[in-house]
Amino acid sequence: MITLRQLRYFEAVARTGNFGEAANQCAVTQPALSMQIQELERALDMRLMERSRRGVTLTEPGREIARRAARILTGVRDIVDFARSQGELAAGPLHFGVIPSIAPYVLPALLPRIHEAMPDLDLHLRETQTQQLTRELIDGQLDLLLLALPVEHPDIETLKLFDDRFLLAMPASRRIDHAILATPELLERDRLLLLEEGHCLREQALAFCSLRRIDNFDTFGASSLSTIVQMVANGLGMTLLPELCITLEERRADIRLMRFAEPQPKRVIGLAWRRSSPRRHHYAELGALITAATAAQMQAAARL
C-alpha cells in the first residue's frame, strides 16, 4: 500500500537531492524519512534512487515516479485549497512568492495592510527569482506569486495588476536638459549596469535596449537594485529603474532620472497561481489589496 506520506518524503528527496534537507523540509528525522522511502521502493518493487557520498541520483523509473508523485501531491493540495476556498482568504496558510525587484518596494506597505485586513492569515513569504518561483508554484510548494508578467506555462493562470514603467537613472552630476527624453540610443554612450543573470528585470532591459546585438557594451551583474543605484550615484554608469522603486531608491542615492520617449518601456506586474487552484477569487481580493498598497508610490513616481 502506497501512502501520501511516502510520496511526500520521496518527492522532497527527489527535489532537493539530499536526505538531510528533505527531512528538514518534512519536519521528520532522516532515519524516519529513509525508512518510508525504503517501504515505497518495496511496495513498488523497484529501485527509485541511487545513494552515494555525493548525494542522491534518481533512477530512470525514479524520475517518472517523482513526476507523478509531484502531480498527485499538487492535486491533494488543491483539494485542501478547495476546502479553504469555501471560507475566507483571511484564515489559514498562504505561501506567497515575490521576485527581488518587487519585494522590497511592495512588502513594507503591503504587509501592514494584510495584517490589518486579514489578522488570521498565516502568511509564508518566499523571495527569489522568477524561474525558481514558478517551479515551486507548479510543484505545489507555493500558492501565489507576485512577479512580472507574462508567465508562459499552461498550468499557470495570471492576473494583471498594474504597469510599471522604466526610467533612465544616471549620476546627479550629469548635466542634461530636463526637457530631453531618453532613448535607447542614449545608452550607447555609457556603461549600463544590470542585475545579474536570472533576473527578469535584466532581460527586460536588454530586450528594450537591443543590447544583445551590441558587442562593446560593458554590463555589470548585481543581486539587488539598491546596489545598482549606489553604483550609478558614484558615476559608474547608468541603469533602468522601474517606477515601483523610485520613491525609495531616489532617497537612498544622489541620482538623476529621465523619462523615455513614447512608447515608454515598462513591465507588467501581476499575480500567478496554479490553474487548478479553486482560490482564484481570493487571490483577486489580495491583488486589489496590493494595488491599493502601491498606489501612492506609483502616483508619486508618475509625476517625475
TORVOTI-668553 format. One line per 4 residues: number of its first residue (from 1); their letters; for each residue x, y, z of N, C-alpha, C. Coordinates in steps of 0.001 Angstrom, whole numbers, plus 524288, in hexadecimal, padded with zeros to 5 digits. Atoms other than C-alpha are relative to their C-alpha. Layout:
// TORVOTI-668553
NUM) a) X Y Z X Y Z X Y Z | ...
This chain:
// TORVOTI-668553
1) mitl) 8034B 7FB5B 80000 80000 80000 80000 80374 804DF 80000 | 7FD21 7FB10 8004E 805B7 80D1D 7FBC0 7FD0C 8041F 80314 | 8027B 7FBE3 7FCEE 8031D 8187D 804EE 801BE 8055A 7FE0A | 7FE8F 7FAA2 8015F 80322 82727 802CD 804EC 801AE 802D7
5) rqlr) 7FB39 7FEAB 7FD19 80D94 82830 80D37 804C6 7FE25 7FD0A | 7FB8F 80202 802F7 8169E 81F83 80551 80106 80346 7FB2A | 7FF59 7FCC5 804AC 81425 82773 7F90D 80231 8055C 8015C | 7FE24 7FACE 7FE6D 8165F 8343E 80046 805C8 7FFD3 8015A
9) yfea) 7FA84 80071 7FE89 8234A 82F97 805E8 80367 7FF09 7FB32 | 7FCFF 80126 804B3 827E0 829FD 7F8F5 8006F 804D1 7FC85 | 7FFE8 7FB42 8033A 82414 83665 7F198 803C9 80403 80237 | 7FC69 7FC3E 7FD92 82BC1 83E9C 7FB5C 805AC 7FE87 7FEEC
13) vart) 7FAAA 801B5 8012D 83801 8365C 7F970 80136 800CD 7FA35 | 7FF2D 7FF56 805A0 8364C 8367A 7EAA4 800EB 805B4 7FEA7 | 7FFA2 7FA66 80131 834CF 8454B 7EAB7 80502 80258 80225 | 7FB6C 7FDA3 7FD80 84000 84880 7F416 8050A 7FD23 7FEC2
17) gnfg) 7FB4E 80315 800EB 8494B 83D6E 7F0A6 80316 7FEDA 804E2 | 7FD2C 80091 7FB0E 84C9B 83C3E 7FF06 7FC36 7FE09 80432 | 80368 80236 7FC01 846D6 833CD 809DB 7FF6F 803A2 804B2 | 8003A 7FC92 7FB6A 84A5E 83D4D 814BD 7FC7F 804B0 7FF1F
21) eaan) 80334 7FB6F 80129 8444C 8491D 80E20 7FA47 7FE79 7FF68 | 8055C 801CD 800A6 8383A 84148 80A5F 7FD7E 7FEE0 8054C | 80212 80118 7FAC4 836A0 83CAD 81874 7FEA6 80505 802DE | 80128 7FAF2 7FD84 83771 84ABC 81D3D 7FB05 8025E 7FDD1
25) qcav) 804A9 7FDC4 80268 82D27 84F2B 81385 7FB0D 7FD13 80194 | 8048E 80329 7FE81 82425 84400 81776 7FF47 7FFBD 805EB | 8004E 7FFCC 7FA49 826BB 84668 8260C 8000C 7FA8C 80270 | 7FF52 80539 7FDCD 82AEA 8385C 828B3 805D5 7FEE6 80079
29) tqpa) 7FA89 8018A 7FFB1 83783 83185 82C3C 8019A 7FD63 7FAEB | 7FE24 80268 804D9 84007 82CA3 8212E 7FF15 7FA19 7FFE6 | 80125 805A2 8001A 83EDA 81E47 8255F 7FA3E 7FED2 7FEDD | 80595 800E0 800F9 82FF7 81F64 82568 7FEB5 800E0 7FA46
33) lsmq) 800E5 7FEF4 8058F 83019 82560 817D7 8022E 7FB97 7FCA3 | 7FD93 80436 80307 83967 81AFA 812A8 7FCBF 7FB03 8004B | 80311 804C3 7FF5A 830F3 81018 81828 7FB12 80032 7FC9C | 804B7 7FF85 8032F 824BA 8154E 81164 80131 7FF5A 7FA34
37) iqel) 7FE8F 80087 80589 82BBD 81630 80452 80160 7FA59 7FEC0 | 7FED9 80585 800D0 830D8 80856 805DC 7FAF6 7FCD3 7FF9A | 80506 802AD 80043 822EF 803CD 8086E 7FD45 8011C 7FAC4 | 80234 7FEB3 8051F 81E96 80B0D 7FC13 80290 7FCB8 7FBC4
41) eral) 7FD3C 80321 803E3 82914 80417 7F426 7FE50 7FA48 80045 | 801D1 80564 7FF70 824B8 7F6EF 7F9BA 7FA7B 7FF5E 7FDD1 | 80560 8004A 801E8 81676 7F9EF 7F6B7 7FFD4 80011 7FA05 | 7FFDC 7FF94 805B9 819F2 7FD5B 7E8A0 80370 7FBCB 7FD8E
45) dmrl) 7FC61 80407 801D5 82428 7F29E 7E7A5 803B9 80227 7FBE1 | 7FC24 7FDA7 80380 82DEB 7FBA4 7E133 8037A 803C5 80302 | 7FC4B 7FC4C 7FDC0 839DC 803C1 7E482 7FED8 80566 7FDBB | 80167 7FAC1 801B7 83648 8123B 7E3ED 804A4 803B7 7FFDB
49) mers) 7FB8A 7FC6D 7FFC5 84361 81860 7E72A 804EB 7FD15 80174 | 7FADF 801FD 7FE8F 851D2 815C2 7E86E 80264 803BB 803EF | 7FDC1 7FCCF 7FBD8 85849 81A96 7F4DF 805EC 7FFA8 7FFCD | 7FA47 7FFE2 7FFEB 8668D 81ECD 7F54D 801C2 80460 80399
53) rrgv) 7FDEC 7FBD6 7FCAE 86F7A 827C0 7FD00 7FEEA 80569 7FDB8 | 800D3 7FAEA 80290 86D00 83293 7F306 7FA40 80193 7FFDD | 80583 7FE92 7FFE5 85E4F 8320C 7F4DE 7FC99 7FBB0 7FDE2 | 803F2 803AF 801CD 8529B 82B93 7EEA7 7FF34 800B7 7FA1F
57) tlte) 80123 7FFF0 8059B 8508D 82808 7E061 7FB40 7FC94 7FEFE | 804A7 8030D 80133 84334 823BD 7DB90 80112 7FC2E 7FB91 | 7FFEA 803A3 80458 84230 8178E 7D347 7FC27 801DE 7FBDD | 803B5 7FE6F 80416 83ABC 8189A 7C67A 7FA56 7FF43 801C7
61) pgre) 80555 80068 7FDE2 82E56 812E4 7CCB2 7FF06 803E2 80469 | 80096 7FC55 7FBAD 830D5 81B8E 7D86D 7FE93 8056E 7FE28 | 8014D 7FAD2 8020F 8304B 827D9 7D00D 7FA42 80045 7FE6E | 80581 8000A 80189 8231A 823E0 7CA9C 7FC6D 7FFCA 804CE
65) iarr) 80318 8003D 7FB2A 81DD8 82054 7D820 8000D 8054D 802B3 | 7FFAE 7FAD5 7FD87 822AB 82D80 7DD2D 7FC5A 803D5 7FD56 | 8038E 7FC87 802D5 81B39 834B3 7D26D 7FA51 7FEC8 80161 | 80562 8017B 7FEC3 80EE0 82CF6 7D53D 7FEAB 8014D 805AF
69) aari) 800E9 7FEC1 7FA81 8106D 82ECB 7E3F2 7FEFF 805D1 800BE | 800C3 7FA5B 7FF95 811A0 83D87 7E23C 7FA8C 80186 7FE41 | 80544 7FED0 801DF 804F9 83DD3 7DA6F 7FBDE 7FE4A 803F3 | 803BA 801F0 7FC12 7FDEB 83596 7E4A6 7FFE0 803A0 804B8
73) ltgv) 7FFC3 7FC9B 7FB68 80299 83E3D 7EFCA 7FDA6 80557 7FEDC | 80273 7FB13 8017D 7FE93 84A69 7E867 7FA17 7FF6C 7FFF8 | 80599 800F6 7FFE8 7F122 84473 7E697 7FDD6 7FFE6 80580 | 801B2 80020 7FA84 7F03E 841EB 7F525 7FFD2 80587 8023F
77) rdiv) 80002 7FA97 7FE1A 7F404 84FFE 7F7FC 7FB63 80303 7FDC2 | 80479 7FD51 80258 7E97F 8548E 7EE8E 7FAE7 7FE72 802A9 | 80498 80196 7FCFA 7DF80 84C9C 7F61F 7FFA8 80331 80500 | 7FFE4 7FCD1 7FB43 7E3B2 85398 80272 7FEA3 805A9 7FEB1
81) dfar) 80140 7FAAD 801B7 7E330 8607D 7FB10 7FA2E 800A5 7FF05 | 8059F 7FFB1 80104 7D556 85D68 7F6C5 7FCFB 80092 8051B | 802A0 7FF93 7FAEF 7D134 85B62 804D5 800A8 8057A 80240 | 7FF14 7FAB9 7FDF6 7D794 8684A 80888 7FD06 8041A 7FCDF
85) sqge) 80290 7FC1F 80359 7D15D 86F36 7FD0E 7FA49 800C2 8016E | 80567 7FF6D 7FE61 7C40A 86CDA 80310 7FF70 803EA 80475 | 8000F 7FC23 7FBD1 7C7E5 875F5 80E0D 8026E 80518 7FE38 | 7FD8C 7FAFD 8011F 7CFE7 88274 80E71 805CB 7FF44 7FF0B
89) laag) 7FA5C 7FFFC 800CB 7DD8E 88504 80943 802CC 80179 80507 | 7FD85 7FDC2 7FB62 7E02D 88BAE 81638 8016D 7FC01 80421 | 7FEB5 803F1 7FC27 7E1DE 87EB3 81D4D 80314 7FBA2 7FD70 | 7FCFD 80461 801FA 7EBAC 873B7 81BB9 80514 801AC 7FD76
93) plhf) 7FADB 7FED9 8023F 7F916 872B8 81559 7FFBB 801D2 7FA56 | 7FF58 7FE51 80566 7FD02 879AC 808D9 805D2 80085 7FEFE | 7FA77 7FFDA 80163 80A5C 87731 802CD 80097 80390 7FB3F | 8000C 7FB99 8039C 80D6E 8839B 7FB4D 80586 80122 7FE26
97) gvip) 7FAE2 7FEF3 80237 81903 88562 7F21B 80030 8053C 7FD44 | 7FF57 7FACE 80250 81E45 892A5 7EDB0 80582 80065 7FDBE | 7FAD2 7FF5D 8024F 82977 89606 7E475 802EE 80479 802AD | 7FCE1 7FC27 7FD1A 834D0 89E38 7EA0A 7FF6D 8059B 7FE27
101) siap) 80092 7FA9F 801E2 8324B 8AA12 7E15E 7FAA4 8024E 80146 | 80515 7FE16 7FE33 824A0 8AB53 7E73E 7FFB1 7FFFE 805EE | 800C9 800D6 7FA63 82573 8A65F 7F544 80161 804B2 80370 | 7FEA0 7FBC0 7FC69 82CEC 8B1B8 7FBBF 7FC9E 804E0 7FF63
105) yvlp) 802E2 7FB40 80131 82403 8BBD7 7F587 7FA22 7FF6D 800DF | 80591 800F9 7FF33 816B4 8B580 7F78F 7FED1 7FE22 80592 | 8013A 8027B 7FB00 81790 8ADAC 80427 7FFA4 803C7 8049C | 8008B 7FC7E 7FB79 81A04 8B8FD 80DAF 7FAA9 80290 80069
109) allp) 8053E 7FDAF 7FFE8 80D16 8BF34 809C6 7FBBC 7FBDD 8002B | 803FE 80408 80076 805E7 8B276 80746 7FF2C 7FCF0 80507 | 80086 8037F 7FB80 808C8 8AA67 8136B 7FC9D 80245 80461 | 80390 7FDE2 7FBFB 8026A 8B3D3 81D36 7FA4D 7FFD3 7FE4D
113) rihe) 80561 80046 801ED 7F643 8B437 81497 7FDDD 7FA73 80073 | 801B4 80575 7FF89 7F5C1 8A561 81433 7FEEC 7FEAA 805AF | 800AE 80122 7FA6E 7F77B 8A4A0 822E8 7FAFD 80272 80218 | 804B4 7FD54 7FE1F 7EC9B 8AE68 82512 7FB0E 7FD91 7FDAF
117) ampd) 804B0 8020D 8028D 7E31C 8A8C2 81B17 7FF46 7FA27 800DA | 80040 805B6 7FF95 7E66B 89A63 81D24 80357 7FE21 80490 | 7FCB2 80141 7FB7C 7EBAD 8987D 82B05 800CA 7FA28 800DC | 7FF89 805AB 7FF3B 7E97A 889B4 82A8C 802AF 7FD3D 7FB76
121) ldlh) 7FD3F 80254 8046A 7F0C5 8879A 81DC6 80582 7FE79 801B2 | 7FAC9 801F8 7FEAC 7FCEC 87F3C 81FD7 8036F 80084 7FB23 | 7FD1F 7FEAF 804C0 805C5 88593 815BD 80598 7FE0B 80049 | 7FA9B 801E4 80084 8125D 87ED1 81178 80252 80275 7FB17
125) lret) 7FDB6 7FD21 8045F 81B1C 88744 808CF 804CB 7FD37 7FDDA | 7FB76 8023B 802B2 8250A 88297 7FEE4 801BB 803DD 7FBD4 | 7FDEC 7FC43 803CC 82DC5 88BFB 7F744 8046C 7FD78 7FCED | 7FBE7 801FF 80366 83588 886D5 7EBBB 7FE87 80138 7FA5C
129) qtqq) 800BF 7FE96 8057C 8366F 88797 7DCEA 7FB5D 7FD1B 7FD8F | 804CB 801DC 8027F 82B30 884FC 7D39F 8001B 7FA34 7FED0 | 7FFC9 80576 8019B 82FBE 877CF 7CE8F 7FF3F 7FC57 804A0 | 80080 80342 7FB5E 8310C 8721A 7DC2C 7FA86 8005F 80250
133) ltre) 80540 7FF4C 7FDDC 82422 877E7 7E0BD 7FBF5 7FCE7 7FCDE | 803DB 802C6 8032F 81C87 87254 7D546 8008B 7FA1C 8009F | 7FF39 80596 7FF21 822A7 86506 7D75B 7FD7F 7FE4E 8052B | 8023D 80153 7FAED 81EA5 86529 7E5A9 7FA13 80097 80000
137) lidg) 805A7 7FF80 8007A 81102 869D2 7E208 7FDAD 7FB1F 7FD76 | 801F0 804A0 802BD 80F0B 85E9A 7D879 80073 7FB2A 80375 | 7FF35 8047B 7FC8B 81487 854F9 7E26A 7FC76 80021 804C5 | 8038E 7FFA1 7FB99 80AAF 859D6 7EC72 80260 80210 804FC
141) qldl) 7FD94 7FDDA 7FB47 81481 85FAA 7F5FD 7FE27 8058D 8010D | 80207 7FAB7 7FF80 80F13 86D4B 7F378 7FA6E 8002E 7FDEC | 80572 7FF64 801A1 800FA 871B5 7F1D8 7FF41 80479 7FC2D | 800EC 7FB26 802DB 80259 87F2E 7EBD2 80522 802CC 7FF1E
145) llla) 7FB41 7FD11 80140 80CD4 88767 7E518 7FEA1 80598 7FE9E | 80035 7FA97 801BA 80EB2 89609 7E375 804F4 800EE 7FCDA | 7FB81 7FFD8 8037A 81796 89843 7D7D0 7FEBB 80317 7FB0D | 800D0 7FD68 80507 81941 89E25 7CA4A 7FDC1 7FC13 7FC21
149) lpve) 80282 80349 803F9 81077 89893 7BFB7 80268 80120 7FA9F | 8032D 804BF 7FFBA 80F2A 8916D 7B6D3 802F3 7FB74 80267 | 7FDD8 80504 7FE64 8115E 883F0 7BC97 7FDCA 7FBF7 7FC36 | 801C3 80390 8041A 810BB 87A09 7B1A4 8002B 7FA61 801F2
153) hpdi) 80064 8057B 7FE5F 80C1A 86D0B 7B71E 7FA48 7FE71 7FFDD | 80588 8017B 80090 7FFA1 86591 7B415 7FD3F 7FEF5 8052F | 80262 80139 7FAF5 7FD6F 8622B 7C279 7FF8C 804BC 80397 | 80005 7FB43 7FCBF 7FE63 87039 7C74C 7FC2C 803FB 7FDD2
157) etlk) 803A7 7FBCF 80152 7F3D4 87AA8 7C746 80204 80513 8025E | 7FDE2 7FB08 7FE29 7F729 8890E 7C8C6 7FBD0 8043D 8001B | 80369 7FB73 7FF9E 7F0C3 895F9 7CC22 8035E 804EA 7FFEA | 7FD1C 7FB0E 8002D 7F633 8A331 7C808 7FE0C 803AA 8044A
161) lfdd) 8015C 7FC27 7FC01 7F6A8 8AD4E 7D2F8 800FB 80592 7FE17 | 7FED8 7FABA 801DF 7FD82 8B944 7CD40 804E8 7FFFC 7FCA3 | 7FB3D 7FF30 80311 807D6 8BE42 7C3B7 80415 802BD 80356 | 7FB9E 7FDBE 7FD27 81529 8C1CD 7C916 803F6 801F3 7FBF7
165) rfll) 7FCAB 7FDD9 8041B 81C50 8CB05 7BFC5 805A5 800A4 801E3 | 7FA78 7FF4E 7FECB 82B18 8CC3D 7BF18 801A7 805A8 7FF2B | 7FD57 7FB05 800B5 83306 8D8A8 7C0E1 805D0 7FEF9 7FF87 | 7FA59 8005A 80067 8412C 8DAEF 7BD97 80265 802CD 804A9
169) ampa) 7FD5B 7FDBE 7FB7A 84993 8DD5A 7C9A4 805BE 800D7 7FEBC | 7FA8C 7FEA4 800EF 856B7 8E433 7C8B8 80210 80325 804A3 | 7FDF4 7FCDF 7FBAC 85FE9 8EB50 7D213 7FDA6 8057B 80007 | 80244 7FAC5 7FF93 85A60 8F823 7D71F 80389 80425 7FDAC
173) srri) 7FC4C 7FC3D 80233 866AB 8FEEC 7D231 7FF77 80094 7FA19 | 800AA 7FFC7 805AF 862BA 8FC0F 7C417 7FC61 80486 7FE8D | 80308 7FB5E 80182 85DD9 908A9 7BDD4 7FD06 7FEF1 7FAEE | 80354 800ED 8048E 8527F 905E3 7B4B9 7FB06 80331 800A4
177) dhai) 804C0 7FCD0 7FFE8 8472A 90EC2 7B14A 7FB56 7FCA3 801A3 | 8047B 802E7 7FE06 83AEE 90A74 7B8A1 7FBDA 7FF17 7FBC4 | 803E6 8009A 80428 832F6 90C16 7AC39 80149 7FB84 7FC53 | 7FE59 80432 8037B 83AC1 90173 7A55A 7FDE4 7FACB 80207
181) latp) 801D1 80531 7FEA2 834D8 8F3DD 7A52B 80413 7FBF2 7FE7C | 7FC1C 8040C 80101 83D5F 8E7D3 7A5C7 7FE3E 7FC6E 7FB91 | 800E9 803D8 80422 83E84 8DE38 79A86 803EF 7FB97 800BC | 7FC24 80438 7FF94 8456C 8D114 79954 80566 80198 7FE0C
185) elle) 7FAF5 7FE55 8021A 85005 8D7D2 7916A 8034D 802D4 80417 | 7FD1A 7FD3B 7FBF1 853A2 8DFF8 79D50 80355 7FC49 80339 | 7FD2A 803D7 7FCE2 8580D 8D383 7A41E 804FF 7FE37 7FD58 | 7FB49 801A3 802C0 86241 8D11C 799AE 804B8 80349 8018A
189) rdrl) 7FBB1 7FC73 7FEA5 86A6B 8DC49 79F4A 80250 7FED9 8055C | 7FE3C 800DF 7FAAA 86C55 8D67C 7ACC8 7FFA8 7FA40 8015D | 8003D 80557 7FE05 86DC1 8CA26 7B4AF 7FA9E 7FF0B 80260 | 8051D 8015F 7FDE7 860EC 8C371 7B7C4 800AA 7FC0C 80465
193) llle) 7FFAA 80360 7FB6C 85FCE 8BD4F 7C53F 7FAF0 7FCEF 8008A | 80492 8035C 7FFE8 856A9 8B1B9 7C647 80058 7FC08 80466 | 80014 8044C 7FC52 85265 8A758 7CFDC 80289 7FB32 7FD8E | 7FD48 804A4 801E4 85959 89A4D 7CEE1 7FC5E 7FC70 7FCE6
197) eghc) 802EA 803BB 8032E 85522 88F37 7C60F 7FBAE 7FD69 80331 | 80453 8029B 7FD6F 84804 88937 7C95C 7FBB0 803A0 801B5 | 803FF 7FC38 7FE80 840D5 895AC 7CD1F 7FCFE 801B4 7FB19 | 80321 7FE8E 80490 83585 8988B 7C3FB 800A3 805C1 7FEA5
201) lreq) 7FF46 7FA6C 8010A 83808 8A72D 7C574 804B4 800DB 7FC74 | 7FB69 7FFB0 80376 84557 8A544 7BF0B 7FE70 7FEC4 7FA65 | 8019B 80193 80539 83F28 89E45 7B38A 7FC82 80414 7FD73 | 80373 7FBFB 8021C 834CE 8A8CC 7B1FA 80323 804BF 7FE3B
205) alaf) 7FCBD 7FB90 8017B 83F25 8B379 7B1C2 8031B 7FED6 7FB0E | 7FCFE 80179 804A2 8477A 8AC42 7A7E1 7FC90 7FFE3 7FB21 | 80387 80049 80478 83BCA 8A9D8 79F1F 7FE8B 80571 7FE17 | 80176 7FAB2 80187 837D0 8B830 79F51 8047E 802BA 7FD36
209) cslr) 7FB7E 7FD35 80224 84583 8BD00 79C74 80289 7FD2B 7FB61 | 7FDBE 80328 80437 84857 8B257 7926D 805D3 7FF2E 800CD | 7FA66 8003C 7FEE0 8555E 8B096 79945 8027F 7FADB 7FE66 | 7FDA9 804F2 801A2 85712 8A287 7950D 802C6 80090 7FAB8
213) ridn) 7FD95 7FF49 80522 85B0A 8A7ED 787C5 804BA 803A6 8003D | 7FBAA 7FC4E 7FF73 8656E 8B113 78D35 80466 7FD5A 80308 | 7FBBC 80303 7FDAD 872A7 8AB0C 7903F 8033C 80317 803F1 | 7FC5C 7FCF3 7FCD8 879A7 8B655 796E4 7FD79 8023E 804F1
217) fdtf) 8025A 7FE0F 7FB34 87035 8B881 7A235 80257 7FD39 804AD | 7FDD9 8021B 7FB28 8759D 8B6A1 7AFD4 7FB91 7FFBC 803F7 | 8043C 80086 7FC3C 86AAF 8B133 7B86F 80214 7FDC1 80512 | 7FE4F 80197 7FACB 86BBB 8AE91 7C6E2 7FBA3 7FCFA 802A3
221) gass) 803F6 8031C 7FD4E 864B5 8A410 7CEA3 7FFF3 8011F 805CF | 800AA 7FF49 7FA62 85F69 8A684 7DC4C 7FAF9 7FD49 8019D | 80482 802FA 7FE25 8554C 89FDE 7E4C9 7FB92 8036B 801F5 | 80436 7FC9A 7FE2E 84D6E 8ABC9 7E8F6 80029 80536 7FD25
225) lsti) 80047 7FADB 8026B 848B9 8B891 7E317 802BA 8041A 80351 | 7FD66 7FC2C 7FC91 84DF0 8BFDD 7EEF3 805D1 80048 7FEDF | 7FA6D 8000A 80167 85BC6 8BBA0 7EB6F 800E6 802DD 7FADE | 7FF90 7FD69 80511 859C9 8C004 7DD64 7FF82 805EA 800A4
229) vqmv) 800EB 7FA64 7FF4E 8548F 8CD4B 7E1CB 804B4 80298 80284 | 7FB5F 7FDC1 7FD7F 86052 8CFA6 7EA9E 8047A 80089 7FC1E | 7FBE8 7FFAE 803F8 86965 8CCC0 7DF40 7FEED 80471 7FC2B | 80174 7FB9B 80367 861DF 8D62E 7D699 80147 80525 802AA
233) angl) 7FF0A 7FB1F 7FD18 862B4 8E0BB 7E118 805C6 80150 8003E | 7FA5B 7FF1C 7FFB6 8716C 8DEED 7E17E 80292 80047 7FAA5 | 7FDE0 7FEE8 80526 872FD 8E129 7D2F0 801EB 7FB56 7FCF9 | 7FE0A 804AF 80297 87516 8D324 7CEA5 7FCAF 7FE40 7FB60
237) gmtl) 80330 80167 80479 86A78 8D2F2 7C45A 7FA61 801BE 800A4 | 80597 7FECA 7FFD6 85BD2 8D3B9 7C1F0 7FCF6 7FAEE 80089 | 8034B 8049A 7FFB6 8507B 8CA85 7C401 7FA57 80169 7FEE4 | 8059C 7FF47 8007F 841EF 8C8C2 7C1A3 7FD75 7FE8F 8052C
241) lpel) 802B5 800F6 7FB0C 83992 8C9ED 7CDCB 7FA21 7FFF7 7FF23 | 805B7 7FFF0 80048 82B36 8C61E 7CEDC 7FDBA 80415 803AB | 80290 7FC10 7FCB9 821EA 8D059 7D45D 7FF10 7FE08 80583 | 80151 8023E 7FAF0 81EA6 8C726 7DF7B 8042A 80108 8041A
245) citl) 7FBC4 7FF6F 7FC36 82BF2 8C92F 7E5B1 801E8 80598 8008C | 7FDC4 7FABE 8004C 82E09 8D7A1 7E2E3 7FFD2 802DA 8053A | 8007E 7FCDF 7FB39 828DE 8DDAA 7EF82 803DF 7FE45 8042B | 7FC3F 801ED 7FC1F 831A7 8D4F5 7F7C5 80598 800CC 7FE3B
249) eerr) 7FA95 7FFC6 801BE 83DF2 8D467 7EF83 801E9 80592 7FF25 | 7FE53 7FA91 800CE 83E12 8E2F1 7EC53 8017A 8028E 80531 | 7FE8D 7FDE1 7FAE2 83EA6 8E5CE 7FAE3 80542 7FDF2 801D2 | 7FB38 8027E 7FE28 84A32 8DCB3 7FC9E 804E0 801F8 7FD42
253) adir) 7FB64 7FEA3 80316 85312 8E242 7F22F 7FEFE 804EA 7FCD1 | 8004B 7FB28 802FD 8560A 8EEAE 7EAA6 8001B 7FEA3 7FA2F | 8005F 80185 80578 85120 8EB2D 7DD1E 7FC58 803B4 7FD21 | 8036F 7FCF3 80361 84A6D 8F1E5 7D1BE 7FCC2 7FC2A 7FCBD
257) lmrf) 80385 80373 802C9 83EA6 8EBCE 7CB11 7FDFA 80298 7FB0B | 80212 7FE0D 804F1 83A1B 8ED4A 7BD08 7FBAF 7FC65 7FE18 | 80411 80308 80294 82D6E 8E90C 7B6B5 801CB 7FE7B 7FA84 | 7FEED 801A7 80559 82E54 8E172 7A9FF 7FBD4 80235 7FC5C
261) aepq) 803BE 7FE6B 803FD 827EA 8E5DC 79D84 7FC07 7FB95 7FF29 | 8040E 803EC 8010A 81B58 8DEF8 799B5 8018E 7FC7A 7FB64 | 802AD 802A1 7FBB3 818D9 8D3EC 79993 803CE 7FEC3 8046B | 7FC88 800C9 7FB98 81EBF 8D385 7A71B 80082 7FA2D 8013E
265) pkrv) 7FF56 80587 7FE80 824B3 8C678 7AAF5 7FD61 7FEFE 80540 | 802B1 8013C 7FB1E 81D7D 8BF91 7B5DA 80010 7FA1B 800DA | 8012B 8056A 7FECA 81B1B 8B2D1 7BCA2 7FA7D 7FFC9 80240 | 80547 800B8 7FE01 80DE9 8AD60 7C0B3 80051 7FCD3 80503
269) igla) 7FFEB 802A0 7FAF0 80C53 8A9BD 7CEFC 7FACF 7FD25 800CA | 804CE 802F8 7FF3A 802A8 89F18 7D248 800BD 7FB68 803A3 | 80018 804A7 7FCB3 7FF1F 892F4 7D9DC 7FFD3 7FB20 7FC96 | 80033 80503 802B0 800B6 884C0 7D5E4 7FEC5 7FBBD 803EF
273) wrrs) 80153 8046E 7FCAE 7FAF7 8784B 7DB7D 7FF02 7FB45 7FC8E | 8011D 804B4 80300 7F891 86A47 7D756 7FA82 80046 7FDC2 | 8050F 7FFCD 802A0 7ED86 8695B 7CD89 7FC09 7FC70 802A9 | 80380 803A7 7FD61 7E7ED 85E11 7D561 7FE23 801F4 80550
277) sprr) 8017B 7FE15 7FAD3 7E6CA 86637 7E1C8 7FA7F 80247 7FFEC | 80548 7FDD6 7FFC1 7D8D2 86961 7E5EE 7FFB9 8053A 802DD | 80005 7FB48 7FCC5 7DD08 87592 7ED4F 800DA 804FA 7FCD1 | 7FEC2 7FB86 80359 7DE1D 87EE4 7E1B7 7FD20 804FC 801C3
281) hhya) 802D4 7FB4F 7FE56 7D396 88806 7E70E 80264 8024E 804EB | 7FD30 7FE0E 7FB6F 7DB0B 888EA 7F3D6 804FF 802DA 7FE5E | 7FB2F 7FD8C 801CE 7E78C 88C0C 7EC84 7FEDF 8054F 7FD7A | 80186 7FAF6 80238 7E073 896D4 7E52B 7FF1C 80402 80457
285) elga) 800B2 7FC7E 7FB8C 7DCBB 89CA2 7F263 80546 801F6 801F4 | 7FAC8 7FE6E 7FE4A 7EB03 89CA5 7F666 80288 80392 7FBF8 | 7FDF6 7FC99 80415 7EE8B 8A2AA 7E941 7FE19 80591 80096 | 8021C 7FAC1 7FF1D 7E593 8AE16 7EC23 802BB 8029D 80497
289) lita) 7FD36 7FDE8 7FB82 7EC69 8AFBE 7F938 80582 801BA 7FE76 | 7FAC1 7FE99 801D4 7F9BD 8AFDD 7F274 7FFD6 8050A 7FCD2 | 80080 7FB4A 80333 7F543 8BA0E 7E89B 7FF1C 804C9 80366 | 80102 7FBA2 7FC72 7F021 8C2AA 7F38A 804E2 8016C 80319
293) ataa) 7FB55 7FF00 7FCDF 7FCBA 8C128 7FB59 80436 802D1 7FCEA | 7FBED 7FDA1 80342 8052A 8C59E 7EFD5 7FE2B 804F5 7FD3A | 80231 7FBA2 80307 7FC27 8D045 7EA98 802DC 80519 80103 | 7FD9F 7FAF4 7FEAE 8027B 8DB9E 7F1D9 8056B 8008A 7FD9A
297) qmqa) 7FABB 7FF8A 8020E 81075 8D88C 7EDD9 80008 80006 7FA06 | 80047 7FFDA 805A9 80C84 8D600 7DFC4 7FE40 80554 7FE0B | 801C7 7FAB7 8016E 8056D 8E30A 7DF28 80465 803EB 800B5 | 7FB9A 7FC71 7FF21 81138 8EA02 7E4F2 80420 7FF64 7FBB6
301) aarl) 7FC2D 800EA 80420 81A45 8E3B4 7DAFC 7FE10 8020E 7FAC3 | 8023B 7FE4F 80501 81105 8E71F 7CFD3 80098 805E1 7FF2E | 7FF6F 7FA3E 8006D 812CB 8F5B4 7D2D0 8056F 80198 7FE6E | 7FAA4 7FEA1 8016F 82146 8F50B 7CFC6 80071 80113 7FA2F
